């Protein structure tokens, strides 16, 4: 029997389970494949393609240096490259770590190869899919906070015997300070592209603009484990101490603030969750870092990231098609072009076009918020998120967009819709200061669209929203509005869509 391993582009770790299952590594046949057909599924950001392909090429070179028999194939599709490699290496058993994404699992299961295909359980997350399912099946609701606390206990993170350090599980209330005054944000850790990355950049630039999105000449992301570890160390040293306080802030020209910028490396397999969590915890004890910052960061990794992955594999296949509010408005063209007079959206679109990145509050409380209250199709919005973000994958975006961002699952994941008016954006950012719209006006020529869309959303879906206990106080504000006010708001919201789609 001759065993070979196919390493997928988001499984770039020597500790990944398919490699580990083979024991003796000497001359083990390994294949990595760049498939052009695979990137045609959606209009991916150029920097995402560079990141993945460059990271794959660097990882292949590292494995080759360690004695593996590595084949790196650029191909139109996966099956052609696999068939040739299987034949040439006389492979009788192909081992693949189970993919993170359901569609790619289907791709593997549909392969017609002459050898046996063995899926090895995925080990890129702290909770296996089976463990999450066992936890979820015993619960009436899938509250992330309950899952997060269980994770803290399970892995003994920030625990004092059976109690959380600081006698509180969650310091989120301390992590919502608006950005007032001079912030003195730390610089981010970036890298100059090497020869391999430059070659990939040129390849991506040669692709048709109809296939790709965004700018790529300013690519400075890390592309291997060593650089990912340097970014982790940089974050722990310079950003983690003040990460929590302004975690929800948004500032013009400040693309990264104190954010970690680690998600692309997690999602490629270049960093493992427990090593990152323990690094933050160790820094807390050694350097007496603020607990609100350390706990807030650990909650994102041990809580949200693990939870989103677990929910993605726990829910039924139909989850991706859910549309609780029956929203069907098409995605506006300005999501791609960035040409809008709403300054908050314009600033974030420009940032995404240039870098493939926006932090979680920009994604949730501006992009998803607008999409929700404007009644955009959840499926079109999710596909756009998947295409434009450098850290996006199916398992990431389904739960984050369909569930948390747009509440299209009706509350399976989130306890309430994250809808808000311009008041929130004005409080947590400086975007409104330079906008042509007035963030205080609900309707009228100068009114911010976030305002009339927000009140139109509440009015339109009042019956469904009343079922969400946390919405009752907000809905009472509708009763304070006159019939004339509500009619003007509804007319302006509906008229906006007519203008955008004609």
C-alpha positions in Angstrom: 0.0 0.0 0.0 1.3 3.5 -0.9 -0.1 6.4 1.1 -0.2 10.0 -0.1 -1.5 13.1 1.5 -3.4 16.0 -0.1 -2.9 19.2 1.9 -5.6 21.8 1.3 -4.9 25.5 1.1 -6.3 26.3 4.6 -4.6 23.4 6.3 -1.0 24.6 6.3 0.4 23.0 9.5 2.8 20.2 10.1 0.6 19.2 13.0 -2.5 18.7 10.8 -4.1 15.4 11.3 -3.6 13.8 7.8 0.2 14.4 8.0 0.3 13.2 11.6 -1.6 10.0 10.7 1.2 8.9 8.5 3.9 8.5 11.1 7.3 8.1 9.3 7.6 11.1 7.1 10.5 10.1 5.0 9.7 10.4 1.3 5.9 10.6 2.0 4.2 11.8 -1.2 2.3 15.1 -0.6 0.4 17.2 -3.1 -0.8 20.8 -2.9 -2.9 22.2 -5.8 -3.7 25.7 -7.0 -7.0 25.4 -8.9 -8.1 28.2 -11.2 -11.6 26.8 -11.5 -12.0 26.9 -7.7 -11.4 30.6 -7.5 -14.1 31.3 -10.1 -16.8 30.4 -7.6 -17.0 34.1 -6.6 -15.1 37.3 -7.2 -12.4 36.9 -4.6 -10.2 39.7 -3.3 -6.8 39.7 -5.0 -5.0 39.9 -1.7 -6.9 36.8 -0.5 -5.6 34.8 -3.5 -2.1 36.1 -3.0 -2.2 35.2 0.7 -3.4 31.6 0.2 -1.3 30.8 -2.8 1.9 32.3 -1.4 1.3 30.6 1.9 0.8 27.3 0.1 4.0 27.7 -1.9 6.0 28.6 1.2 4.6 25.7 3.1 5.4 23.3 0.3 9.0 24.5 0.2 9.3 24.0 4.0 8.0 20.5 3.8 10.3 19.7 0.9 13.3 20.9 3.0 12.2 18.4 5.7 12.3 15.4 3.4 8.8 15.1 2.2 8.2 14.2 -1.5 6.2 17.3 -2.3 4.3 18.0 -5.6 3.1 21.5 -6.1 0.6 21.7 -9.0 -0.9 24.7 -10.7 -4.0 23.3 -12.5 -7.3 24.3 -14.0 -9.0 21.9 -11.5 -8.3 19.5 -8.7 -9.2 16.2 -10.3 -6.7 16.5 -13.3 -3.8 17.2 -11.0 -4.8 14.5 -8.5 -5.3 11.8 -11.2 -1.8 12.4 -12.6 -0.2 12.5 -9.2 -1.9 9.3 -8.0 -0.8 7.4 -11.1 2.8 8.7 -11.1 3.2 7.9 -7.4 1.2 4.6 -7.4 -1.0 6.0 -4.6 -3.4 3.4 -3.3 -4.7 5.4 -0.3 -5.1 9.2 -0.3 -5.4 10.8 3.1 -7.0 14.3 3.5 -7.8 16.2 6.7 -11.5 16.7 6.7 -12.1 20.2 5.2 -13.5 23.0 7.4 -16.0 23.9 4.7 -19.0 21.7 3.8 -18.9 22.5 0.0 -15.3 21.3 -0.2 -16.1 18.2 1.6 -18.7 17.5 -1.1 -16.0 18.2 -3.7 -13.8 15.5 -2.2 -16.6 13.0 -1.8 -17.5 13.5 -5.5 -13.9 12.8 -6.7 -13.5 9.8 -9.0 -10.0 8.5 -8.3 -8.4 5.1 -8.7 -7.4 5.0 -5.0 -9.2 4.9 -1.7 -9.8 8.4 -0.1 -9.6 8.5 3.7 -10.8 11.6 5.5 -8.9 12.1 8.8 -10.8 14.1 11.5 -9.9 17.8 11.5 -7.7 19.0 14.4 -7.5 22.8 13.7 -10.0 23.7 16.4 -10.1 23.1 20.1 -13.6 21.5 20.0 -14.2 18.7 17.6 -17.5 18.8 15.7 -18.7 15.8 17.7 -17.8 17.5 21.1 -19.7 20.6 20.1 -22.7 18.6 18.9 -22.8 16.8 22.3 -22.7 20.1 24.1 -25.4 21.7 21.8 -27.8 18.8 21.9 -28.4 19.1 25.6 -29.3 22.8 25.4 -32.6 24.7 24.7 -30.6 27.6 23.2 -27.1 27.9 21.8 -25.9 30.8 23.9 -22.3 31.7 23.0 -21.7 32.9 26.6 -22.5 29.5 28.0 -20.2 27.8 25.5 -17.4 30.2 26.2 -17.6 29.6 29.9 -17.6 25.9 29.3 -14.5 26.4 27.2 -12.8 28.4 29.9 -13.4 25.5 32.3 -12.5 22.8 29.8 -9.1 24.3 28.9 -8.4 26.0 32.3 -8.0 29.4 30.8 -8.1 32.4 33.1 -9.4 30.3 35.9 -8.8 30.5 39.7 -9.8 27.0 40.7 -13.4 26.8 39.7 -13.9 30.6 39.4 -13.0 33.0 36.6 -10.0 35.2 37.3 -11.4 38.6 38.4 -14.6 37.0 39.6 -16.3 37.8 36.3 -16.5 35.8 33.1 -17.0 38.7 30.8 -15.6 42.3 30.8 -17.4 43.4 27.7 -18.9 46.5 29.4 -15.3 47.9 29.8 -14.5 47.3 26.1 -16.9 49.8 24.4 -15.2 53.2 24.9 -15.9 55.6 22.0 -12.8 57.0 20.3 -12.5 60.5 21.8 -9.3 62.6 21.7 -5.9 61.4 20.4 -5.6 57.6 20.6 -1.9 57.0 19.9 -2.5 53.7 18.2 0.4 51.3 17.8 1.7 50.4 14.3 0.9 47.1 12.8 3.4 44.4 11.8 3.7 44.1 8.0 6.2 42.4 5.6 7.8 43.2 2.3 6.9 40.5 -0.3 9.7 38.1 -1.1 10.4 36.5 -4.5 7.7 33.8 -4.1 5.0 36.3 -3.0 6.0 38.7 -5.8 5.6 35.9 -8.3 2.1 35.1 -7.0 1.2 38.8 -7.0 2.1 38.9 -10.7 0.0 35.8 -11.4 -3.0 37.3 -9.6 -2.6 40.6 -11.5 -2.6 38.6 -14.8 -6.1 37.3 -14.0 -9.1 39.0 -15.5 -10.6 41.8 -13.4 -13.9 40.0 -14.0 -12.6 37.2 -11.8 -11.2 39.2 -9.0 -11.8 42.2 -6.7 -9.6 44.8 -4.9 -6.0 46.1 -5.1 -2.9 44.0 -4.7 0.2 46.1 -5.3 0.3 47.1 -1.6 0.2 43.5 -0.3 2.1 43.3 3.1 0.5 40.3 4.9 2.6 37.5 6.4 2.8 34.3 4.4 4.3 31.6 6.6 4.3 30.3 10.2 7.4 32.3 11.2 5.8 35.5 10.1 2.5 34.6 11.7 4.3 34.0 15.0 6.1 37.4 14.7 2.6 39.1 14.2 1.4 37.2 17.3 4.4 38.4 19.4 3.9 42.0 18.0 0.2 41.9 19.1 1.0 40.5 22.5 3.7 43.2 23.1 2.3 46.3 21.5 -1.5 45.9 21.0 -2.9 43.5 23.6 -2.4 45.8 26.6 -5.0 48.3 25.2 -6.9 46.0 22.9 -10.0 45.8 25.0 -10.9 49.4 25.7 -11.4 50.6 22.2 -12.3 47.3 20.7 -15.5 48.6 19.2 -14.2 52.0 18.0 -14.0 53.1 14.4 -11.7 55.9 13.2 -11.1 57.4 9.8 -7.6 56.4 8.6 -7.1 53.9 11.4 -7.6 50.6 9.7 -6.4 48.3 12.5 -6.4 50.2 15.8 -5.4 47.7 18.4 -6.8 44.7 16.6 -4.8 41.5 16.4 -4.9 40.8 12.6 -4.4 37.1 13.4 -7.6 35.7 11.8 -6.0 35.1 8.3 -3.3 33.0 9.9 -5.7 31.0 12.2 -7.8 30.3 9.1 -4.8 29.0 7.1 -3.6 26.7 9.8 -0.4 28.8 10.4 -1.4 29.5 14.0 -3.2 27.1 16.4 -5.9 28.5 18.7 -4.5 27.1 22.0 -1.0 28.5 21.5 -2.4 31.9 20.9 -4.8 31.8 23.8 -2.0 30.6 26.1 0.4 33.3 24.9 -2.2 36.0 25.8 -2.9 34.3 29.2 0.9 34.1 29.9 1.3 37.8 29.1 -1.5 38.6 31.5 0.2 36.9 34.4 3.8 37.9 33.5 3.2 41.6 32.7 0.0 42.3 34.7 -1.9 43.3 31.6 -5.4 44.7 31.9 -7.9 41.8 32.4 -10.6 43.4 30.2 -8.2 43.4 27.2 -6.9 39.9 27.7 -10.3 38.4 28.5 -11.8 40.3 25.6 -9.3 38.9 23.1 -9.4 35.3 24.5 -13.2 35.4 24.2 -12.9 36.1 20.5 -10.7 33.0 20.0 -12.0 30.6 22.6 -15.5 31.8 22.4 -16.7 33.3 19.1 -14.3 31.5 16.7 -14.9 28.0 18.2 -18.6 28.7 18.6 -19.1 29.8 15.0 -17.3 26.8 13.7 -19.3 24.5 16.0 -22.7 26.0 15.0 -21.8 25.8 11.3 -21.3 22.1 11.5 -24.2 21.5 13.9 -27.0 23.2 12.0 -28.8 21.6 9.0 -27.7 22.2 5.4 -30.7 24.5 4.8 -29.2 27.0 7.3 -27.4 28.9 4.5 -30.8 29.6 2.7 -32.6 30.9 5.8 -34.3 34.3 5.4 -36.3 35.0 8.6 -37.4 38.5 7.5 -37.9 37.5 3.8 -35.5 40.2 2.7 -34.9 40.2 -1.1 -33.4 43.5 -2.0 -30.4 43.0 -4.3 -26.9 44.0 -3.2 -26.3 47.6 -4.3 -23.5 48.1 -6.8 -21.7 50.4 -4.4 -20.7 47.4 -2.3 -18.3 46.6 -5.1 -17.5 50.1 -6.4 -17.4 52.0 -3.0 -19.3 54.9 -4.6 -21.7 56.0 -2.0 -22.2 59.3 -0.1 -22.7 57.5 3.2 -19.2 58.2 4.7 -19.1 55.2 7.1 -19.7 52.8 4.3 -17.4 54.6 1.9 -14.5 54.6 4.3 -14.9 50.9 5.0 -15.4 49.9 1.4 -12.1 51.8 0.5 -10.3 50.0 3.3 -11.5 46.6 2.2 -10.6 47.3 -1.5 -7.1 48.3 -0.4 -6.4 45.5 2.2 -9.1 42.8 2.2 -9.7 43.7 5.9 -12.1 45.4 8.2 -12.4 44.7 12.0 -15.4 43.0 13.6 -17.4 46.1 14.5 -17.0 47.6 11.0 -18.4 44.3 9.7 -21.2 43.9 12.2 -22.4 47.4 13.1 -21.9 49.1 9.7 -21.8 46.6 6.9 -24.2 43.9 8.3 -26.3 46.5 10.1 -26.9 48.4 6.9 -27.6 45.1 5.0 -30.1 44.1 7.7 -32.1 47.3 8.0 -32.1 48.0 4.3 -33.6 44.6 3.6 -30.8 43.1 1.5 -30.8 39.5 0.5 -28.9 37.5 3.2 -27.5 35.2 0.6 -26.2 38.0 -1.6 -24.6 39.7 1.4 -23.0 36.5 2.6 -21.5 35.8 -0.8 -20.1 39.3 -0.9 -18.5 39.0 2.6 -17.0 35.7 1.5 -15.5 37.2 -1.6 -14.0 40.4 -0.3 -12.4 39.5 3.1 -9.0 38.1 3.4 -9.9 35.8 6.3 -13.3 34.6 4.7 -14.3 30.9 4.4 -17.7 29.2 4.2 -17.6 28.2 7.9 -16.7 31.7 8.9 -19.3 33.6 6.9 -22.4 31.5 7.1 -22.7 31.8 10.8 -21.3 35.4 11.1 -23.5 36.9 8.3 -26.6 34.7 8.1 -26.8 34.2 11.8 -25.2 37.0 13.8 -25.1 39.9 11.3 -28.5 39.6 9.5 -30.5 37.5 12.0 -31.7 35.5 9.0 -31.8 32.3 11.1 -34.5 33.8 13.3 -32.4 33.6 16.5 -30.7 30.2 16.3 -27.3 32.0 16.9 -27.9 35.6 18.2 -30.3 36.7 20.9 -31.5 39.8 19.0 -30.9 41.5 15.6 -27.9 43.8 15.6 -29.8 46.7 14.0 -29.0 50.3 14.9 -29.5 53.8 13.7 -26.9 56.4 12.8 -26.7 57.3 16.5 -24.6 54.2 17.2 -22.2 54.9 14.4 -21.8 58.5 15.5 -21.1 57.4 19.0 -18.5 54.8 18.1 -16.8 56.5 15.2 -15.8 59.8 13.6 -17.4 58.9 10.3 -20.5 61.1 10.7 -18.4 64.3 11.1 -17.5 64.2 7.4 -20.7 62.9 6.0 -23.2 64.8 3.8 -26.0 63.3 5.7 -27.3 64.4 9.1 -27.0 61.6 11.7 -29.8 63.2 13.8 -32.5 63.3 11.2 -34.9 60.4 10.8 -36.3 61.4 7.4 -36.0 64.1 4.8 -33.4 65.2 2.2 -30.5 65.3 4.6 -31.5 62.3 6.8 -28.9 59.5 7.1 -30.2 56.4 5.4 -29.3 54.4 8.5 -32.0 56.3 10.3 -35.0 55.9 7.9 -34.0 52.3 7.2 -33.8 51.5 10.9 -37.2 52.8 11.7 -38.7 51.3 8.6 -37.2 47.9 9.6 -38.7 48.1 13.1 -42.1 49.1 11.7 -42.1 46.5 8.9 -41.1 43.6 11.1 -42.7 44.6 14.4 -44.6 41.4 14.8 -41.6 39.2 14.5 -39.4 41.5 16.5 -41.8 41.5 19.4 -41.0 37.8 19.9 -37.4 38.9 20.8 -37.5 39.9 24.4 -34.6 42.3 24.1 -36.4 44.4 21.4 -39.6 45.3 23.4 -38.2 48.6 24.8 -37.0 49.8 21.4 -40.3 48.9 19.7 -42.1 51.2 22.2 -40.4 54.1 20.5 -42.5 53.4 17.4 -45.6 54.3 19.4 -44.2 57.7 20.0 -44.1 58.5 16.3 -47.0 60.1 14.4 -48.6 58.4 11.5 -47.2 61.1 9.2 -43.7 60.5 10.5 -43.9 56.8 9.9 -45.4 57.2 6.4 -42.5 59.6 5.4 -40.0 57.1 6.8 -41.5 54.2 4.9 -41.8 56.2 1.6 -38.2 57.3 1.8 -36.9 53.8 2.5 -38.9 52.3 -0.3 -38.0 55.2 -2.7 -34.3 54.7 -1.9 -34.4 51.1 -3.2 -36.3 52.1 -6.3 -33.5 54.7 -7.2 -30.7 52.2 -6.5 -32.1 49.4 -8.6 -33.2 51.5 -11.6 
